[in-house]
Every structure is written in C-alpha cells, then in structure tokens.
C-alpha cells in the first residue's frame, strides 16, 4: 500500500504492519468496551448484588485485554518505525494473544 499524502513523502505499509494495526485496534476496542461496561456497572449500585458474581471475571478480562492492547500497540509502533526491539514486541504480542486464547477459548 502506498500513502502519498504524507508531509514526509510517500510511505508504504507492509502487510504484516497492517495486520498488527488491525490486531491492536481490535484489542483497544475490546479493552475500551470492557472498561465502559465496568463503569456502567459501578454506576448502578441498586443492581450490585446482581452483577457481583461477574465482577472478578470482568476485572480479569479488563486486565488481559488492556495488556493485549498495550503490547500489540507497541508491536505495531515498533514495526512501523522499524525499531530494533520489534522482534521482542512481536513475541510479546504472540504470548499475550496465546494467553487470551487459553483463558477465553470455549471448552
């Protein structure tokens, strides 16, 4: 893909970088949705007993997908800027992705 509208000249994005952008964006969307769900539950004190059994699961999901968003965002940035630490960031993304799959894959 060529991007000719940049003020620094034409740029190209590799397919792997585009895939990392999709992965990071999806992780940010998931984490944001979970955080907003938690905020809504906090604003409903009359239904606290109803949502109490789900609180621990929701907090765990927020932590996992916020970590996933941060690591995949760092991986995207490192690939986009071709940083020397990008292989470690890609490995971290793969590790957190495997953790999320292990925790949330239906059995």
Secondary structure, 3 states (H helix, E strand, C coil): CEECCCCCCCEECCHHHHHHHHHHHHHHHHHHHHHHHHHHHHCCHHHHHHHHHHHHHHHHHHHHHHHHHHHHHHHHHHHHCCCCCHHHHHHHHHHHHHHHHHHHCCC
